[in-house]
């Protein structure tokens, strides 16, 4: 694949929009069939998990953290915060908010949502432990891409057993504003080397774009996925916001990979392969 650089080129060439994931309606239908599909495909998408109040409370909580009092939560800017003079400029420059669960009760309740935890418990086969909380923001007219990657390739999520990610749409996550894209079954490929290109990512030429399936979700819908599932989100080039929460859980008995094991699995240090 030739080098591509513009947001429009990246969105057009590294993602496809004509294959849509099967999405279950509510946890009322969660059971053996859905669990088997998760194990086969590496993900399960479910609409109508959060109610309107939970969605609105989460949006208000994030607004307050960003604009009123961060309460000690971490905010990742794409520009120096000293250059951001207005609320709009500040919002447009924020990519990620994290470490908020122990600082805001409204967001904590979502992280420990009984129906979500029950499904994660089914997947893990043991009591889940929350190990990461984030809000991922794609502002209108250019909210950044998250290139194709595996979550467990990030050192803080490198465990000896599978991590479960839970991605929750707070706005409608649609084909035009950066919904999730996944490669079904790719978790079975195991760990893949990542490279520092546009982000810590799978090499563009190593992504099976032809297998890409988009996962559009309404507000309150969720995507649960295996920590080795290859996934990414294109730019938001639309006039709409795309805010999402993401939590990661591990089984209570799981241990972290050693630095040596991490390098062997997720980097090219042992093989010398290049992107």
Secondary structure, DSSP 8 states (H G I E B T S, - for coil): -----SHHHHHHHS---S-B--EEESGGG-SHHHHHHHHHHSEEEEES-S-HHHHHHHHHHHHHHHHT--TT-EEEESS-GGG--SHHHHHHTEEEEES-TTT-HHHHHHHT-HHHHHHHHHHHSS-EEEEEEEEEEE-TTTB--EEEE-GGGSGGG-BSS--EEEEEESS-B-TTTT-EEEETTGGGG-----EESSSEE--GGGS-GGGEEEE-B-TT-EEEEETT--EEE--B-SSS-EEEEEEEEEETT--B--HHHHHHHHSSTTT----
